[in-house]
Structures are given as structure tokens and as C-alpha cells.
Amino acid sequence: MHRKMAKVVNYVKPEDEDYLDVLFWRSKTSAERLQEVTRLRRNYYRLNGSFPEKITKVITTRPNDL
């Protein structure tokens, strides 16, 4: 049996992409966001050196955030 896969493409305008990203991350809890940032940092440092013991807490927001 030969099966084919349908190609699916979703076109998203660049300005809408930021909006969708913000909506996605706002739907997550603070703990889930922090867990993902920590995972990304560990992966980065695993590739580029050792994970630091202490990380400075810096919070920034964009003026056009929801």
C-alpha cells in the first residue's frame, strides 16, 4: 500500500507572528515559562560551555505588548 502525505502550508504575516507568540506565552503559567527558559539556557550552555551557577534576573517588556 502506497500512502501519500499532504503538504500543509500556513501563511502568517510577520506582524501577526509576534502577536501569536505573545498569545501563546501568555497562555502559559509563570512556572512553565521559567521552565522553558531554563531548558533553553541549559541547552545553550551545554553546547557553548558550562551552565553558570547564578543568572542575573532581568525583565524587559516591549512597549507594544498586549
Z-matrix of the N, CA and C atoms (Angstrom, degrees):
N
C 1 1.461
C 2 1.530 1 109.22
N 3 1.288 2 116.75 1 128.62
C 4 1.466 3 122.41 2 -178.96
C 5 1.523 4 108.82 3 -106.62
N 6 1.332 5 116.06 4 119.71
C 7 1.471 6 119.90 5 -179.28
C 8 1.518 7 109.72 6 -111.66
N 9 1.290 8 115.88 7 145.06
C 10 1.457 9 121.29 8 177.97
C 11 1.522 10 109.53 9 -112.16
N 12 1.301 11 114.97 10 148.84
C 13 1.455 12 121.38 11 176.69
C 14 1.518 13 109.32 12 -102.20
N 15 1.297 14 116.46 13 133.13
C 16 1.466 15 120.34 14 177.96
C 17 1.521 16 109.60 15 -79.26
N 18 1.314 17 116.16 16 136.22
C 19 1.462 18 120.80 17 176.02
C 20 1.521 19 108.30 18 -84.31
N 21 1.317 20 115.29 19 130.39
C 22 1.462 21 120.84 20 -179.38
C 23 1.519 22 108.24 21 -121.86
N 24 1.319 23 115.87 22 129.12
C 25 1.458 24 121.45 23 179.05
C 26 1.524 25 108.02 24 -127.96
N 27 1.324 26 115.62 25 129.22
C 28 1.465 27 120.83 26 174.65
C 29 1.520 28 107.98 27 -111.99
N 30 1.303 29 116.74 28 117.92
C 31 1.460 30 120.95 29 178.15
C 32 1.523 31 108.58 30 -88.93
N 33 1.332 32 115.81 31 126.15
C 34 1.458 33 121.64 32 179.21
C 35 1.523 34 107.70 33 -128.89
N 36 1.311 35 116.03 34 130.11
C 37 1.460 36 120.02 35 176.93
C 38 1.526 37 109.11 36 -67.32
N 39 1.336 38 117.74 37 143.23
C 40 1.468 39 119.75 38 -179.31
C 41 1.531 40 113.30 39 -54.70
N 42 1.325 41 117.86 40 -38.43
C 43 1.463 42 119.41 41 -178.84
C 44 1.531 43 111.43 42 -70.30
N 45 1.336 44 116.98 43 -28.36
C 46 1.462 45 120.56 44 177.11
C 47 1.526 46 111.47 45 -76.44
N 48 1.323 47 116.32 46 -26.61
C 49 1.454 48 120.42 47 -178.88
C 50 1.526 49 110.93 48 -62.69
N 51 1.328 50 117.72 49 -44.38
C 52 1.459 51 120.92 50 177.14
C 53 1.520 52 110.70 51 -59.36
N 54 1.311 53 116.53 52 -43.02
C 55 1.456 54 121.81 53 -179.98
C 56 1.529 55 110.78 54 -61.57
N 57 1.338 56 116.41 55 -44.04
C 58 1.458 57 120.67 56 179.10
C 59 1.522 58 111.39 57 -65.70
N 60 1.346 59 116.98 58 -37.71
C 61 1.467 60 120.51 59 176.76
C 62 1.524 61 110.64 60 -61.78
N 63 1.319 62 116.26 61 -45.30
C 64 1.462 63 120.62 62 179.75
C 65 1.527 64 109.99 63 -61.96
N 66 1.311 65 117.40 64 -44.84
C 67 1.466 66 120.19 65 178.61
C 68 1.525 67 111.53 66 -60.75
N 69 1.331 68 115.99 67 -42.04
C 70 1.462 69 120.12 68 179.72
C 71 1.526 70 111.05 69 -60.65
N 72 1.337 71 116.64 70 -50.81
C 73 1.464 72 119.54 71 -176.06
C 74 1.517 73 112.29 72 -71.09
N 75 1.319 74 117.46 73 -28.76
C 76 1.473 75 119.28 74 175.53
C 77 1.517 76 111.68 75 -70.45
N 78 1.314 77 117.67 76 -22.10
C 79 1.460 78 120.51 77 178.31
C 80 1.531 79 111.71 78 -77.85
N 81 1.331 80 117.17 79 -11.61
C 82 1.464 81 122.36 80 179.81
C 83 1.521 82 110.33 81 -92.81
N 84 1.314 83 116.09 82 152.33
C 85 1.463 84 120.10 83 176.48
C 86 1.520 85 109.09 84 -75.54
N 87 1.322 86 115.83 85 164.46
C 88 1.471 87 120.44 86 177.86
C 89 1.522 88 110.30 87 -59.66
N 90 1.323 89 116.73 88 -39.69
C 91 1.463 90 120.61 89 -179.85
C 92 1.531 91 111.15 90 -63.78
N 93 1.343 92 117.56 91 -40.28
C 94 1.462 93 121.11 92 178.55
C 95 1.527 94 111.08 93 -65.88
N 96 1.319 95 116.78 94 -39.75
C 97 1.478 96 120.67 95 178.27
C 98 1.515 97 110.59 96 -64.15
N 99 1.328 98 115.94 97 -46.37
C 100 1.464 99 120.77 98 -179.60
C 101 1.521 100 110.60 99 -63.81
N 102 1.318 101 117.21 100 -40.00
C 103 1.457 102 121.59 101 178.35
C 104 1.530 103 110.76 102 -61.22
N 105 1.313 104 117.63 103 -41.52
C 106 1.466 105 121.15 104 179.97
C 107 1.525 106 111.42 105 -68.96
N 108 1.323 107 117.40 106 -41.40
C 109 1.473 108 120.35 107 177.62
C 110 1.520 109 109.86 108 -61.75
N 111 1.322 110 117.10 109 -43.30
C 112 1.459 111 121.26 110 179.04
C 113 1.523 112 110.64 111 -62.86
N 114 1.326 113 117.94 112 -41.48
C 115 1.461 114 121.82 113 178.21
C 116 1.532 115 110.95 114 -62.03
N 117 1.336 116 116.07 115 -44.63
C 118 1.465 117 119.96 116 179.06
C 119 1.528 118 111.39 117 -63.89
N 120 1.327 119 116.74 118 -41.12
C 121 1.473 120 119.97 119 178.63
C 122 1.517 121 111.06 120 -63.87
N 123 1.324 122 117.07 121 -43.80
C 124 1.472 123 120.05 122 179.42
C 125 1.534 124 110.44 123 -61.15
N 126 1.330 125 116.60 124 -43.65
C 127 1.471 126 119.44 125 178.06
C 128 1.516 127 111.13 126 -62.19
N 129 1.325 128 116.96 127 -42.25
C 130 1.463 129 120.92 128 -179.94
C 131 1.528 130 110.50 129 -62.00
N 132 1.338 131 116.30 130 -48.79
C 133 1.458 132 119.47 131 -177.40
C 134 1.517 133 112.36 132 -71.30
N 135 1.322 134 117.33 133 -26.78
C 136 1.458 135 120.38 134 176.29
C 137 1.525 136 109.52 135 -64.05
N 138 1.328 137 116.45 136 -35.78
C 139 1.459 138 120.89 137 179.42
C 140 1.529 139 112.34 138 -82.60
N 141 1.331 140 117.34 139 -30.68
C 142 1.472 141 120.92 140 -170.81
C 143 1.523 142 114.82 141 -117.13
N 144 1.297 143 118.37 142 12.68
C 145 1.462 144 120.02 143 -179.22
C 146 1.517 145 110.45 144 139.08
N 147 1.327 146 116.29 145 -163.43
C 148 1.461 147 119.75 146 -177.01
C 149 1.526 148 111.48 147 -90.22
N 150 1.318 149 115.69 148 153.34
C 151 1.458 150 122.58 149 179.21
C 152 1.524 151 108.23 150 -75.20
N 153 1.348 152 119.27 151 128.27
C 154 1.466 153 120.79 152 -177.72
C 155 1.531 154 111.65 153 -70.06
N 156 1.312 155 116.26 154 150.56
C 157 1.467 156 121.50 155 178.43
C 158 1.524 157 111.33 156 -68.43
N 159 1.333 158 116.83 157 -38.29
C 160 1.450 159 120.94 158 -176.89
C 161 1.525 160 109.35 159 -127.63
N 162 1.328 161 115.51 160 136.43
C 163 1.459 162 121.14 161 178.22
C 164 1.520 163 107.75 162 -122.16
N 165 1.329 164 116.45 163 131.73
C 166 1.456 165 121.30 164 179.91
C 167 1.520 166 110.17 165 -70.10
N 168 1.322 167 116.04 166 136.03
C 169 1.460 168 121.21 167 -179.90
C 170 1.528 169 108.87 168 -87.05
N 171 1.331 170 116.39 169 117.91
C 172 1.459 171 122.36 170 178.72
C 173 1.525 172 107.38 171 -132.31
N 174 1.309 173 115.42 172 126.90
C 175 1.460 174 119.85 173 179.41
C 176 1.517 175 108.32 174 -120.77
N 177 1.316 176 116.21 175 126.55
C 178 1.460 177 121.00 176 176.23
C 179 1.518 178 108.74 177 -129.46
N 180 1.314 179 116.27 178 151.04
C 181 1.455 180 120.72 179 175.94
C 182 1.515 181 107.92 180 -129.32
N 183 1.300 182 115.24 181 152.26
C 184 1.448 183 120.22 182 175.63
C 185 1.524 184 108.70 183 -88.37
N 186 1.322 185 118.77 184 143.30
C 187 1.455 186 120.74 185 -177.91
C 188 1.529 187 113.91 186 -60.76
N 189 1.326 188 117.32 187 -28.48
C 190 1.474 189 120.63 188 -177.49
C 191 1.520 190 112.27 189 -96.60
N 192 1.344 191 117.65 190 15.68
C 193 1.458 192 119.58 191 176.89
C 194 1.502 193 110.22 192 -61.72
N 195 1.317 194 115.44 193 155.27
C 196 1.461 195 119.78 194 -179.38
C 197 1.472 196 107.86 195 -58.01
